[in-house]
Amino acid sequence: MCSQLPKMTAEEQEADMEEWVNHPLNCKELTPEMLERPEYQALIQMAYEGEPIEVQNNFKTHAYEHLGKLLLKTS
C-alpha cells in the first residue's frame, strides 16, 4: 500500500510535518495566530453543536476527565 503513495521531497515532508504539528488538534500551545485559523474556529463551533443539555454534559464529562488526570498527577 505504501508503495502506491507518491514519493515526497524532503521539503514536502518538512512542510507536511509542520502542518501536522501546527494543526489545532496537535498543538501544545494556543497562540493568537492559532485562534484565528479556520480549523480552530471549526473545532470551537463543534464543541457547541447539539442540544444545550448535550453540550453541558460534554463539557462536564471533559472537566471531570481533566480533573481526574490532574489529581492523579499531584498525588
PDB file of N, CA, C, O and CB in Angstrom:
ATOM      1  N   MET A   1       0.827  -1.192   0.000  1.00  0.00           N
ATOM      2  CA  MET A   1       0.000   0.000   0.000  1.00  0.00           C
ATOM      3  C   MET A   1       0.870   1.255   0.000  1.00  0.00           C
ATOM      4  O   MET A   1       0.585   2.197  -0.738  1.00  0.00           O
ATOM      5  CB  MET A   1      -0.940  -0.001   1.209  1.00  0.00           C
ATOM      6  N   CYS A   2       1.918   1.283   0.808  1.00  0.00           N
ATOM      7  CA  CYS A   2       2.794   2.447   0.852  1.00  0.00           C
ATOM      8  C   CYS A   2       3.525   2.648  -0.457  1.00  0.00           C
ATOM      9  O   CYS A   2       3.883   3.775  -0.801  1.00  0.00           O
ATOM     10  CB  CYS A   2       3.789   2.311   1.977  1.00  0.00           C
ATOM     11  N   SER A   3       3.752   1.571  -1.192  1.00  0.00           N
ATOM     12  CA  SER A   3       4.461   1.695  -2.465  1.00  0.00           C
ATOM     13  C   SER A   3       3.636   2.450  -3.496  1.00  0.00           C
ATOM     14  O   SER A   3       4.181   2.926  -4.492  1.00  0.00           O
ATOM     15  CB  SER A   3       4.824   0.319  -3.002  1.00  0.00           C
ATOM     16  N   GLN A   4       2.339   2.565  -3.273  1.00  0.00           N
ATOM     17  CA  GLN A   4       1.468   3.274  -4.201  1.00  0.00           C
ATOM     18  C   GLN A   4       1.456   4.778  -3.944  1.00  0.00           C
ATOM     19  O   GLN A   4       0.993   5.543  -4.790  1.00  0.00           O
ATOM     20  CB  GLN A   4       0.059   2.727  -4.110  1.00  0.00           C
ATOM     21  N   LEU A   5       1.951   5.208  -2.805  1.00  0.00           N
ATOM     22  CA  LEU A   5       1.978   6.629  -2.476  1.00  0.00           C
ATOM     23  C   LEU A   5       3.078   7.326  -3.265  1.00  0.00           C
ATOM     24  O   LEU A   5       4.149   6.754  -3.472  1.00  0.00           O
ATOM     25  CB  LEU A   5       2.187   6.837  -0.963  1.00  0.00           C
ATOM     26  N   PRO A   6       2.823   8.555  -3.708  1.00  0.00           N
ATOM     27  CA  PRO A   6       3.881   9.276  -4.425  1.00  0.00           C
ATOM     28  C   PRO A   6       5.015   9.640  -3.473  1.00  0.00           C
ATOM     29  O   PRO A   6       4.792   9.921  -2.296  1.00  0.00           O
ATOM     30  CB  PRO A   6       3.316  10.548  -5.096  1.00  0.00           C
ATOM     31  N   LYS A   7       6.233   9.629  -4.008  1.00  0.00           N
ATOM     32  CA  LYS A   7       7.397   9.990  -3.200  1.00  0.00           C
ATOM     33  C   LYS A   7       7.393  11.489  -2.955  1.00  0.00           C
ATOM     34  O   LYS A   7       7.099  12.280  -3.852  1.00  0.00           O
ATOM     35  CB  LYS A   7       8.714   9.552  -3.892  1.00  0.00           C
ATOM     36  N   MET A   8       7.724  11.866  -1.727  1.00  0.00           N
ATOM     37  CA  MET A   8       7.755  13.279  -1.361  1.00  0.00           C
ATOM     38  C   MET A   8       9.206  13.722  -1.226  1.00  0.00           C
ATOM     39  O   MET A   8      10.071  12.962  -0.791  1.00  0.00           O
ATOM     40  CB  MET A   8       6.972  13.535  -0.038  1.00  0.00           C
ATOM     41  N   THR A   9       9.447  14.966  -1.610  1.00  0.00           N
ATOM     42  CA  THR A   9      10.780  15.527  -1.417  1.00  0.00           C
ATOM     43  C   THR A   9      10.958  15.864   0.058  1.00  0.00           C
ATOM     44  O   THR A   9       9.992  15.876   0.821  1.00  0.00           O
ATOM     45  CB  THR A   9      10.996  16.790  -2.308  1.00  0.00           C
ATOM     46  N   ALA A  10      12.186  16.134   0.453  1.00  0.00           N
ATOM     47  CA  ALA A  10      12.461  16.492   1.845  1.00  0.00           C
ATOM     48  C   ALA A  10      11.707  17.757   2.237  1.00  0.00           C
ATOM     49  O   ALA A  10      11.213  17.867   3.359  1.00  0.00           O
ATOM     50  CB  ALA A  10      13.970  16.686   2.064  1.00  0.00           C
ATOM     51  N   GLU A  11      11.618  18.718   1.308  1.00  0.00           N
ATOM     52  CA  GLU A  11      10.897  19.964   1.599  1.00  0.00           C
ATOM     53  C   GLU A  11       9.401  19.694   1.780  1.00  0.00           C
ATOM     54  O   GLU A  11       8.764  20.272   2.661  1.00  0.00           O
ATOM     55  CB  GLU A  11      11.120  20.995   0.467  1.00  0.00           C
ATOM     56  N   GLU A  12       8.849  18.821   0.949  1.00  0.00           N
ATOM     57  CA  GLU A  12       7.430  18.486   1.071  1.00  0.00           C
ATOM     58  C   GLU A  12       7.160  17.749   2.377  1.00  0.00           C
ATOM     59  O   GLU A  12       6.146  17.986   3.034  1.00  0.00           O
ATOM     60  CB  GLU A  12       6.973  17.633  -0.124  1.00  0.00           C
ATOM     61  N   GLN A  13       8.071  16.858   2.748  1.00  0.00           N
ATOM     62  CA  GLN A  13       7.919  16.139   4.017  1.00  0.00           C
ATOM     63  C   GLN A  13       7.992  17.095   5.197  1.00  0.00           C
ATOM     64  O   GLN A  13       7.223  16.968   6.150  1.00  0.00           O
ATOM     65  CB  GLN A  13       8.994  15.056   4.155  1.00  0.00           C
ATOM     66  N   GLU A  14       8.913  18.052   5.136  1.00  0.00           N
ATOM     67  CA  GLU A  14       9.058  19.039   6.211  1.00  0.00           C
ATOM     68  C   GLU A  14       7.803  19.897   6.323  1.00  0.00           C
ATOM     69  O   GLU A  14       7.321  20.152   7.427  1.00  0.00           O
ATOM     70  CB  GLU A  14      10.292  19.932   5.966  1.00  0.00           C
ATOM     71  N   ALA A  15       7.268  20.346   5.181  1.00  0.00           N
ATOM     72  CA  ALA A  15       6.051  21.163   5.184  1.00  0.00           C
ATOM     73  C   ALA A  15       4.870  20.363   5.716  1.00  0.00           C
ATOM     74  O   ALA A  15       4.050  20.887   6.470  1.00  0.00           O
ATOM     75  CB  ALA A  15       5.742  21.686   3.769  1.00  0.00           C
ATOM     76  N   ASP A  16       4.782  19.099   5.328  1.00  0.00           N
ATOM     77  CA  ASP A  16       3.695  18.235   5.789  1.00  0.00           C
ATOM     78  C   ASP A  16       3.781  18.031   7.302  1.00  0.00           C
ATOM     79  O   ASP A  16       2.770  18.088   8.001  1.00  0.00           O
ATOM     80  CB  ASP A  16       3.737  16.872   5.061  1.00  0.00           C
ATOM     81  N   MET A  17       4.988  17.795   7.795  1.00  0.00           N
ATOM     82  CA  MET A  17       5.181  17.602   9.232  1.00  0.00           C
ATOM     83  C   MET A  17       4.869  18.886  10.003  1.00  0.00           C
ATOM     84  O   MET A  17       4.265  18.834  11.075  1.00  0.00           O
ATOM     85  CB  MET A  17       6.620  17.147   9.522  1.00  0.00           C
ATOM     86  N   GLU A  18       5.272  20.020   9.471  1.00  0.00           N
ATOM     87  CA  GLU A  18       4.992  21.296  10.134  1.00  0.00           C
ATOM     88  C   GLU A  18       3.489  21.547  10.207  1.00  0.00           C
ATOM     89  O   GLU A  18       2.985  22.016  11.227  1.00  0.00           O
ATOM     90  CB  GLU A  18       5.688  22.453   9.396  1.00  0.00           C
ATOM     91  N   GLU A  19       2.778  21.237   9.131  1.00  0.00           N
ATOM     92  CA  GLU A  19       1.315  21.398   9.136  1.00  0.00           C
ATOM     93  C   GLU A  19       0.690  20.480  10.179  1.00  0.00           C
ATOM     94  O   GLU A  19      -0.236  20.881  10.884  1.00  0.00           O
ATOM     95  CB  GLU A  19       0.723  21.097   7.733  1.00  0.00           C
ATOM     96  N   TRP A  20       1.185  19.262  10.280  1.00  0.00           N
ATOM     97  CA  TRP A  20       0.663  18.296  11.254  1.00  0.00           C
ATOM     98  C   TRP A  20       0.905  18.793  12.683  1.00  0.00           C
ATOM     99  O   TRP A  20      -0.007  18.764  13.509  1.00  0.00           O
ATOM    100  CB  TRP A  20       1.323  16.905  11.049  1.00  0.00           C
ATOM    101  N   VAL A  21       2.100  19.240  12.973  1.00  0.00           N
ATOM    102  CA  VAL A  21       2.451  19.702  14.320  1.00  0.00           C
ATOM    103  C   VAL A  21       1.671  20.956  14.685  1.00  0.00           C
ATOM    104  O   VAL A  21       1.265  21.122  15.836  1.00  0.00           O
ATOM    105  CB  VAL A  21       3.958  19.974  14.421  1.00  0.00           C
ATOM    106  N   ASN A  22       1.459  21.838  13.718  1.00  0.00           N
ATOM    107  CA  ASN A  22       0.790  23.104  14.000  1.00  0.00           C
ATOM    108  C   ASN A  22      -0.724  23.052  13.858  1.00  0.00           C
ATOM    109  O   ASN A  22      -1.390  24.075  14.019  1.00  0.00           O
ATOM    110  CB  ASN A  22       1.325  24.154  13.100  1.00  0.00           C
ATOM    111  N   HIS A  23      -1.276  21.894  13.564  1.00  0.00           N
ATOM    112  CA  HIS A  23      -2.726  21.769  13.459  1.00  0.00           C
ATOM    113  C   HIS A  23      -3.336  21.921  14.854  1.00  0.00           C
ATOM    114  O   HIS A  23      -2.741  21.467  15.831  1.00  0.00           O
ATOM    115  CB  HIS A  23      -3.128  20.400  12.817  1.00  0.00           C
ATOM    116  N   PRO A  24      -4.508  22.547  14.967  1.00  0.00           N
ATOM    117  CA  PRO A  24      -5.116  22.765  16.283  1.00  0.00           C
ATOM    118  C   PRO A  24      -5.309  21.495  17.111  1.00  0.00           C
ATOM    119  O   PRO A  24      -5.274  21.558  18.340  1.00  0.00           O
ATOM    120  CB  PRO A  24      -6.437  23.430  16.108  1.00  0.00           C
ATOM    121  N   LEU A  25      -5.511  20.355  16.474  1.00  0.00           N
ATOM    122  CA  LEU A  25      -5.682  19.124  17.241  1.00  0.00           C
ATOM    123  C   LEU A  25      -4.387  18.651  17.880  1.00  0.00           C
ATOM    124  O   LEU A  25      -4.419  17.904  18.858  1.00  0.00           O
ATOM    125  CB  LEU A  25      -6.234  18.037  16.355  1.00  0.00           C
ATOM    126  N   ASN A  26      -3.259  19.069  17.349  1.00  0.00           N
ATOM    127  CA  ASN A  26      -1.969  18.592  17.835  1.00  0.00           C
ATOM    128  C   ASN A  26      -1.155  19.647  18.560  1.00  0.00           C
ATOM    129  O   ASN A  26      -0.085  19.337  19.084  1.00  0.00           O
ATOM    130  CB  ASN A  26      -1.175  18.066  16.700  1.00  0.00           C
ATOM    131  N   CYS A  27      -1.626  20.870  18.606  1.00  0.00           N
ATOM    132  CA  CYS A  27      -0.815  21.947  19.170  1.00  0.00           C
ATOM    133  C   CYS A  27      -0.655  21.767  20.682  1.00  0.00           C
ATOM    134  O   CYS A  27      -1.529  21.230  21.363  1.00  0.00           O
ATOM    135  CB  CYS A  27      -1.450  23.318  18.859  1.00  0.00           C
ATOM    136  N   LYS A  28       0.475  22.230  21.174  1.00  0.00           N
ATOM    137  CA  LYS A  28       0.748  22.177  22.606  1.00  0.00           C
ATOM    138  C   LYS A  28       0.521  23.531  23.258  1.00  0.00           C
ATOM    139  O   LYS A  28       0.446  23.629  24.482  1.00  0.00           O
ATOM    140  CB  LYS A  28       2.175  21.708  22.859  1.00  0.00           C
ATOM    141  N   GLU A  29       0.412  24.565  22.450  1.00  0.00           N
ATOM    142  CA  GLU A  29       0.246  25.917  22.966  1.00  0.00           C
ATOM    143  C   GLU A  29      -0.663  26.690  22.018  1.00  0.00           C
ATOM    144  O   GLU A  29      -0.487  26.636  20.801  1.00  0.00           O
ATOM    145  CB  GLU A  29       1.623  26.632  23.129  1.00  0.00           C
ATOM    146  N   LEU A  30      -1.619  27.398  22.567  1.00  0.00           N
ATOM    147  CA  LEU A  30      -2.506  28.222  21.750  1.00  0.00           C
ATOM    148  C   LEU A  30      -1.931  29.624  21.627  1.00  0.00           C
ATOM    149  O   LEU A  30      -1.664  30.290  22.627  1.00  0.00           O
ATOM    150  CB  LEU A  30      -3.929  28.269  22.355  1.00  0.00           C
ATOM    151  N   THR A  31      -1.747  30.052  20.422  1.00  0.00           N
ATOM    152  CA  THR A  31      -1.236  31.386  20.143  1.00  0.00           C
ATOM    153  C   THR A  31      -2.350  32.209  19.514  1.00  0.00           C
ATOM    154  O   THR A  31      -3.339  31.636  19.056  1.00  0.00           O
ATOM    155  CB  THR A  31       0.013  31.331  19.214  1.00  0.00           C
ATOM    156  N   PRO A  32      -2.228  33.513  19.474  1.00  0.00           N
ATOM    157  CA  PRO A  32      -3.255  34.325  18.811  1.00  0.00           C
ATOM    158  C   PRO A  32      -3.450  33.917  17.343  1.00  0.00           C
ATOM    159  O   PRO A  32      -4.567  33.951  16.828  1.00  0.00           O
ATOM    160  CB  PRO A  32      -2.882  35.810  18.891  1.00  0.00           C
ATOM    161  N   GLU A  33      -2.357  33.533  16.678  1.00  0.00           N
ATOM    162  CA  GLU A  33      -2.482  33.094  15.287  1.00  0.00           C
ATOM    163  C   GLU A  33      -3.292  31.802  15.192  1.00  0.00           C
ATOM    164  O   GLU A  33      -4.086  31.625  14.269  1.00  0.00           O
ATOM    165  CB  GLU A  33      -1.093  32.895  14.661  1.00  0.00           C
ATOM    166  N   MET A  34      -3.083  30.899  16.157  1.00  0.00           N
ATOM    167  CA  MET A  34      -3.804  29.630  16.161  1.00  0.00           C
ATOM    168  C   MET A  34      -5.305  29.866  16.342  1.00  0.00           C
ATOM    169  O   MET A  34      -6.125  29.194  15.717  1.00  0.00           O
ATOM    170  CB  MET A  34      -3.269  28.710  17.274  1.00  0.00           C
ATOM    171  N   LEU A  35      -5.649  30.807  17.186  1.00  0.00           N
ATOM    172  CA  LEU A  35      -7.059  31.086  17.445  1.00  0.00           C
ATOM    173  C   LEU A  35      -7.773  31.624  16.210  1.00  0.00           C
ATOM    174  O   LEU A  35      -8.993  31.497  16.097  1.00  0.00           O
ATOM    175  CB  LEU A  35      -7.191  32.075  18.585  1.00  0.00           C
ATOM    176  N   GLU A  36      -7.034  32.217  15.292  1.00  0.00           N
ATOM    177  CA  GLU A  36      -7.627  32.780  14.075  1.00  0.00           C
ATOM    178  C   GLU A  36      -7.756  31.769  12.942  1.00  0.00           C
ATOM    179  O   GLU A  36      -8.442  32.039  11.956  1.00  0.00           O
ATOM    180  CB  GLU A  36      -6.804  33.946  13.604  1.00  0.00           C
ATOM    181  N   ARG A  37      -7.113  30.616  13.063  1.00  0.00           N
ATOM    182  CA  ARG A  37      -7.149  29.624  11.978  1.00  0.00           C
ATOM    183  C   ARG A  37      -8.557  29.059  11.818  1.00  0.00           C
ATOM    184  O   ARG A  37      -9.253  28.834  12.808  1.00  0.00           O
ATOM    185  CB  ARG A  37      -6.143  28.479  12.252  1.00  0.00           C
ATOM    186  N   PRO A  38      -8.983  28.829  10.566  1.00  0.00           N
ATOM    187  CA  PRO A  38     -10.327  28.287  10.337  1.00  0.00           C
ATOM    188  C   PRO A  38     -10.514  26.901  10.953  1.00  0.00           C
ATOM    189  O   PRO A  38     -11.629  26.550  11.339  1.00  0.00           O
ATOM    190  CB  PRO A  38     -10.610  28.221   8.848  1.00  0.00           C
ATOM    191  N   GLU A  39      -9.444  26.106  11.052  1.00  0.00           N
ATOM    192  CA  GLU A  39      -9.558  24.780  11.658  1.00  0.00           C
ATOM    193  C   GLU A  39      -9.931  24.891  13.134  1.00  0.00           C
ATOM    194  O   GLU A  39     -10.753  24.128  13.641  1.00  0.00           O
ATOM    195  CB  GLU A  39      -8.242  24.000  11.499  1.00  0.00           C
ATOM    196  N   TYR A  40      -9.312  25.856  13.813  1.00  0.00           N
ATOM    197  CA  TYR A  40      -9.608  26.043  15.232  1.00  0.00           C
ATOM    198  C   TYR A  40     -11.028  26.580  15.416  1.00  0.00           C
ATOM    199  O   TYR A  40     -11.745  26.157  16.322  1.00  0.00           O
ATOM    200  CB  TYR A  40      -8.585  26.999  15.876  1.00  0.00           C
ATOM    201  N   GLN A  41     -11.422  27.503  14.561  1.00  0.00           N
ATOM    202  CA  GLN A  41     -12.780  28.047  14.636  1.00  0.00           C
ATOM    203  C   GLN A  41     -13.815  26.948  14.445  1.00  0.00           C
ATOM    204  O   GLN A  41     -14.849  26.944  15.113  1.00  0.00           O
ATOM    205  CB  GLN A  41     -12.980  29.145  13.583  1.00  0.00           C
ATOM    206  N   ALA A  42     -13.540  26.009  13.531  1.00  0.00           N
ATOM    207  CA  ALA A  42     -14.458  24.892  13.304  1.00  0.00           C
ATOM    208  C   ALA A  42     -14.544  24.001  14.538  1.00  0.00           C
ATOM    209  O   ALA A  42     -15.625  23.525  14.885  1.00  0.00           O
ATOM    210  CB  ALA A  42     -14.012  24.068  12.088  1.00  0.00           C
ATOM    211  N   LEU A  43     -13.414  23.772  15.201  1.00  0.00           N
ATOM    212  CA  LEU A  43     -13.429  22.961  16.416  1.00  0.00           C
ATOM    213  C   LEU A  43     -14.236  23.627  17.526  1.00  0.00           C
ATOM    214  O   LEU A  43     -14.955  22.960  18.270  1.00  0.00           O
ATOM    215  CB  LEU A  43     -12.006  22.703  16.893  1.00  0.00           C
ATOM    216  N   ILE A  44     -14.110  24.943  17.627  1.00  0.00           N
ATOM    217  CA  ILE A  44     -14.891  25.673  18.626  1.00  0.00           C
ATOM    218  C   ILE A  44     -16.382  25.516  18.345  1.00  0.00           C
ATOM    219  O   ILE A  44     -17.170  25.270  19.258  1.00  0.00           O
ATOM    220  CB  ILE A  44     -14.500  27.169  18.638  1.00  0.00           C
ATOM    221  N   GLN A  45     -16.763  25.659  17.080  1.00  0.00           N
ATOM    222  CA  GLN A  45     -18.171  25.519  16.721  1.00  0.00           C
ATOM    223  C   GLN A  45     -18.686  24.116  17.029  1.00  0.00           C
ATOM    224  O   GLN A  45     -19.821  23.951  17.477  1.00  0.00           O
ATOM    225  CB  GLN A  45     -18.373  25.837  15.242  1.00  0.00           C
ATOM    226  N   MET A  46     -17.847  23.106  16.788  1.00  0.00           N
ATOM    227  CA  MET A  46     -18.263  21.723  17.052  1.00  0.00           C
ATOM    228  C   MET A  46     -18.524  21.492  18.536  1.00  0.00           C
ATOM    229  O   MET A  46     -19.390  20.694  18.897  1.00  0.00           O
ATOM    230  CB  MET A  46     -17.197  20.742  16.554  1.00  0.00           C
ATOM    231  N   ALA A  47     -17.789  22.178  19.392  1.00  0.00           N
ATOM    232  CA  ALA A  47     -17.964  22.000  20.833  1.00  0.00           C
ATOM    233  C   ALA A  47     -19.343  22.442  21.297  1.00  0.00           C
ATOM    234  O   ALA A  47     -19.835  21.977  22.325  1.00  0.00           O
ATOM    235  CB  ALA A  47     -16.897  22.771  21.588  1.00  0.00           C
ATOM    236  N   TYR A  48     -19.967  23.337  20.543  1.00  0.00           N
ATOM    237  CA  TYR A  48     -21.269  23.870  20.951  1.00  0.00           C
ATOM    238  C   TYR A  48     -22.421  23.350  20.094  1.00  0.00           C
ATOM    239  O   TYR A  48     -23.529  23.880  20.172  1.00  0.00           O
ATOM    240  CB  TYR A  48     -21.244  25.378  20.895  1.00  0.00           C
ATOM    241  N   GLU A  49     -22.181  22.323  19.277  1.00  0.00           N
ATOM    242  CA  GLU A  49     -23.254  21.749  18.466  1.00  0.00           C
ATOM    243  C   GLU A  49     -24.107  20.824  19.317  1.00  0.00           C
ATOM    244  O   GLU A  49     -23.605  20.175  20.235  1.00  0.00           O
ATOM    245  CB  GLU A  49     -22.681  20.988  17.253  1.00  0.00           C
ATOM    246  N   GLY A  50     -25.380  20.765  19.015  1.00  0.00           N
ATOM    247  CA  GLY A  50     -26.288  19.863  19.714  1.00  0.00           C
ATOM    248  C   GLY A  50     -27.223  20.618  20.636  1.00  0.00           C
ATOM    249  O   GLY A  50     -27.218  21.847  20.710  1.00  0.00           O
ATOM    250  N   GLU A  51     -28.022  19.835  21.331  1.00  0.00           N
ATOM    251  CA  GLU A  51     -28.953  20.402  22.300  1.00  0.00           C
ATOM    252  C   GLU A  51     -28.167  20.947  23.496  1.00  0.00           C
ATOM    253  O   GLU A  51     -27.098  20.430  23.820  1.00  0.00           O
ATOM    254  CB  GLU A  51     -29.995  19.337  22.760  1.00  0.00           C
ATOM    255  N   PRO A  52     -28.682  21.975  24.142  1.00  0.00           N
ATOM    256  CA  PRO A  52     -27.951  22.557  25.279  1.00  0.00           C
ATOM    257  C   PRO A  52     -27.562  21.537  26.355  1.00  0.00           C
ATOM    258  O   PRO A  52     -26.472  21.629  26.920  1.00  0.00           O
ATOM    259  CB  PRO A  52     -28.788  23.639  25.909  1.00  0.00           C
ATOM    260  N   ILE A  53     -28.429  20.575  26.642  1.00  0.00           N
ATOM    261  CA  ILE A  53     -28.102  19.580  27.676  1.00  0.00           C
ATOM    262  C   ILE A  53     -26.961  18.682  27.218  1.00  0.00           C
ATOM    263  O   ILE A  53     -26.137  18.258  28.028  1.00  0.00           O
ATOM    264  CB  ILE A  53     -29.340  18.725  28.021  1.00  0.00           C
ATOM    265  N   GLU A  54     -26.910  18.387  25.907  1.00  0.00           N
ATOM    266  CA  GLU A  54     -25.803  17.580  25.372  1.00  0.00           C
ATOM    267  C   GLU A  54     -24.484  18.334  25.476  1.00  0.00           C
ATOM    268  O   GLU A  54     -23.461  17.755  25.842  1.00  0.00           O
ATOM    269  CB  GLU A  54     -26.074  17.193  23.904  1.00  0.00           C
ATOM    270  N   VAL A  55     -24.506  19.616  25.158  1.00  0.00           N
ATOM    271  CA  VAL A  55     -23.301  20.444  25.246  1.00  0.00           C
ATOM    272  C   VAL A  55     -22.833  20.500  26.695  1.00  0.00           C
ATOM    273  O   VAL A  55     -21.643  20.357  26.975  1.00  0.00           O
ATOM    274  CB  VAL A  55     -23.566  21.875  24.700  1.00  0.00           C
ATOM    275  N   GLN A  56     -23.767  20.709  27.607  1.00  0.00           N
ATOM    276  CA  GLN A  56     -23.433  20.788  29.029  1.00  0.00           C
ATOM    277  C   GLN A  56     -22.834  19.481  29.517  1.00  0.00           C
ATOM    278  O   GLN A  56     -21.826  19.488  30.223  1.00  0.00           O
ATOM    279  CB  GLN A  56     -24.673  21.139  29.855  1.00  0.00           C
ATOM    280  N   ASN A  57     -23.436  18.368  29.153  1.00  0.00           N
ATOM    281  CA  ASN A  57     -22.915  17.063  29.588  1.00  0.00           C
ATOM    282  C   ASN A  57     -21.523  16.797  29.011  1.00  0.00           C
ATOM    283  O   ASN A  57     -20.672  16.217  29.685  1.00  0.00           O
ATOM    284  CB  ASN A  57     -23.878  15.936  29.171  1.00  0.00           C
ATOM    285  N   ASN A  58     -21.295  17.212  27.784  1.00  0.00           N
ATOM    286  CA  ASN A  58     -20.000  17.021  27.162  1.00  0.00           C
ATOM    287  C   ASN A  58     -18.924  17.813  27.916  1.00  0.00           C
ATOM    288  O   ASN A  58     -17.857  17.279  28.220  1.00  0.00           O
ATOM    289  CB  ASN A  58     -20.049  17.444  25.685  1.00  0.00           C
ATOM    290  N   PHE A  59     -19.205  19.069  28.211  1.00  0.00           N
ATOM    291  CA  PHE A  59     -18.245  19.884  28.947  1.00  0.00           C
ATOM    292  C   PHE A  59     -18.017  19.331  30.359  1.00  0.00           C
ATOM    293  O   PHE A  59     -16.888  19.320  30.849  1.00  0.00           O
ATOM    294  CB  PHE A  59     -18.731  21.339  29.019  1.00  0.00           C
ATOM    295  N   LYS A  60     -19.073  18.881  30.997  1.00  0.00           N
ATOM    296  CA  LYS A  60     -18.945  18.326  32.346  1.00  0.00           C
ATOM    297  C   LYS A  60     -18.088  17.059  32.326  1.00  0.00           C
ATOM    298  O   LYS A  60     -17.228  16.875  33.187  1.00  0.00           O
ATOM    299  CB  LYS A  60     -20.338  18.021  32.939  1.00  0.00           C
ATOM    300  N   THR A  61     -18.323  16.197  31.356  1.00  0.00           N
ATOM    301  CA  THR A  61     -17.552  14.960  31.235  1.00  0.00           C
ATOM    302  C   THR A  61     -16.074  15.260  31.027  1.00  0.00           C
ATOM    303  O   THR A  61     -15.214  14.660  31.672  1.00  0.00           O
ATOM    304  CB  THR A  61     -18.084  14.106  30.078  1.00  0.00           C
ATOM    305  N   HIS A  62     -15.782  16.192  30.121  1.00  0.00           N
ATOM    306  CA  HIS A  62     -14.391  16.547  29.867  1.00  0.00           C
ATOM    307  C   HIS A  62     -13.750  17.192  31.100  1.00  0.00           C
ATOM    308  O   HIS A  62     -12.577  16.953  31.385  1.00  0.00           O
ATOM    309  CB  HIS A  62     -14.297  17.495  28.665  1.00  0.00           C
ATOM    310  N   ALA A  63     -14.499  17.989  31.814  1.00  0.00           N
ATOM    311  CA  ALA A  63     -13.962  18.621  33.016  1.00  0.00           C
ATOM    312  C   ALA A  63     -13.599  17.570  34.061  1.00  0.00           C
ATOM    313  O   ALA A  63     -12.541  17.656  34.685  1.00  0.00           O
ATOM    314  CB  ALA A  63     -14.975  19.621  33.598  1.00  0.00           C
ATOM    315  N   TYR A  64     -14.468  16.578  34.255  1.00  0.00           N
ATOM    316  CA  TYR A  64     -14.180  15.521  35.224  1.00  0.00           C
ATOM    317  C   TYR A  64     -12.968  14.696  34.788  1.00  0.00           C
ATOM    318  O   TYR A  64     -12.159  14.296  35.626  1.00  0.00           O
ATOM    319  CB  TYR A  64     -15.407  14.609  35.401  1.00  0.00           C
ATOM    320  N   GLU A  65     -12.836  14.439  33.478  1.00  0.00           N
ATOM    321  CA  GLU A  65     -11.677  13.690  32.985  1.00  0.00           C
ATOM    322  C   GLU A  65     -10.384  14.452  33.263  1.00  0.00           C
ATOM    323  O   GLU A  65      -9.409  13.871  33.740  1.00  0.00           O
ATOM    324  CB  GLU A  65     -11.816  13.413  31.475  1.00  0.00           C
ATOM    325  N   HIS A  66     -10.376  15.730  32.972  1.00  0.00           N
ATOM    326  CA  HIS A  66      -9.176  16.538  33.197  1.00  0.00           C
ATOM    327  C   HIS A  66      -8.878  16.685  34.685  1.00  0.00           C
ATOM    328  O   HIS A  66      -7.716  16.661  35.092  1.00  0.00           O
ATOM    329  CB  HIS A  66      -9.336  17.917  32.558  1.00  0.00           C
ATOM    330  N   LEU A  67      -9.913  16.836  35.490  1.00  0.00           N
ATOM    331  CA  LEU A  67      -9.713  16.937  36.933  1.00  0.00           C
ATOM    332  C   LEU A  67      -9.120  15.636  37.471  1.00  0.00           C
ATOM    333  O   LEU A  67      -8.218  15.668  38.308  1.00  0.00           O
ATOM    334  CB  LEU A  67     -11.046  17.261  37.647  1.00  0.00           C
ATOM    335  N   GLY A  68      -9.613  14.506  37.002  1.00  0.00           N
ATOM    336  CA  GLY A  68      -9.069  13.226  37.429  1.00  0.00           C
ATOM    337  C   GLY A  68      -7.598  13.080  37.067  1.00  0.00           C
ATOM    338  O   GLY A  68      -6.801  12.599  37.873  1.00  0.00           O
ATOM    339  N   LYS A  69      -7.235  13.499  35.845  1.00  0.00           N
ATOM    340  CA  LYS A  69      -5.829  13.440  35.437  1.00  0.00           C
ATOM    341  C   LYS A  69      -4.969  14.363  36.293  1.00  0.00           C
ATOM    342  O   LYS A  69      -3.853  14.006  36.672  1.00  0.00           O
ATOM    343  CB  LYS A  69      -5.686  13.813  33.955  1.00  0.00           C
ATOM    344  N   LEU A  70      -5.481  15.530  36.591  1.00  0.00           N
ATOM    345  CA  LEU A  70      -4.745  16.495  37.408  1.00  0.00           C
ATOM    346  C   LEU A  70      -4.542  15.952  38.823  1.00  0.00           C
ATOM    347  O   LEU A  70      -3.454  16.063  39.387  1.00  0.00           O
ATOM    348  CB  LEU A  70      -5.491  17.847  37.453  1.00  0.00           C
ATOM    349  N   LEU A  71      -5.579  15.374  39.380  1.00  0.00           N
ATOM    350  CA  LEU A  71      -5.475  14.839  40.742  1.00  0.00           C
ATOM    351  C   LEU A  71      -4.526  13.644  40.805  1.00  0.00           C
ATOM    352  O   LEU A  71      -3.812  13.474  41.793  1.00  0.00           O
ATOM    353  CB  LEU A  71      -6.860  14.432  41.260  1.00  0.00           C
ATOM    354  N   LEU A  72      -4.510  12.824  39.770  1.00  0.00           N
ATOM    355  CA  LEU A  72      -3.587  11.691  39.738  1.00  0.00           C
ATOM    356  C   LEU A  72      -2.144  12.154  39.618  1.00  0.00           C
ATOM    357  O   LEU A  72      -1.239  11.520  40.161  1.00  0.00           O
ATOM    358  CB  LEU A  72      -3.931  10.760  38.582  1.00  0.00           C
ATOM    359  N   LYS A  73      -1.926  13.259  38.909  1.00  0.00           N
ATOM    360  CA  LYS A  73      -0.584  13.803  38.746  1.00  0.00           C
ATOM    361  C   LYS A  73      -0.025  14.333  40.063  1.00  0.00           C
ATOM    362  O   LYS A  73       1.153  14.140  40.366  1.00  0.00           O
ATOM    363  CB  LYS A  73      -0.593  14.908  37.705  1.00  0.00           C
ATOM    364  N   THR A  74      -0.865  14.993  40.836  1.00  0.00           N
ATOM    365  CA  THR A  74      -0.412  15.667  42.040  1.00  0.00           C
ATOM    366  C   THR A  74      -0.319  14.757  43.253  1.00  0.00           C
ATOM    367  O   THR A  74       0.295  15.121  44.256  1.00  0.00           O
ATOM    368  CB  THR A  74      -1.319  16.798  42.345  1.00  0.00           C
ATOM    369  N   SER A  75      -0.924  13.576  43.174  1.00  0.00           N
ATOM    370  CA  SER A  75      -0.888  12.712  44.355  1.00  0.00           C
ATOM    371  C   SER A  75       0.285  11.776  44.358  1.00  0.00           C
ATOM    372  O   SER A  75       0.445  10.989  45.291  1.00  0.00           O
ATOM    373  CB  SER A  75      -2.145  11.919  44.453  1.00  0.00           C
TER     374      SER A  75
END
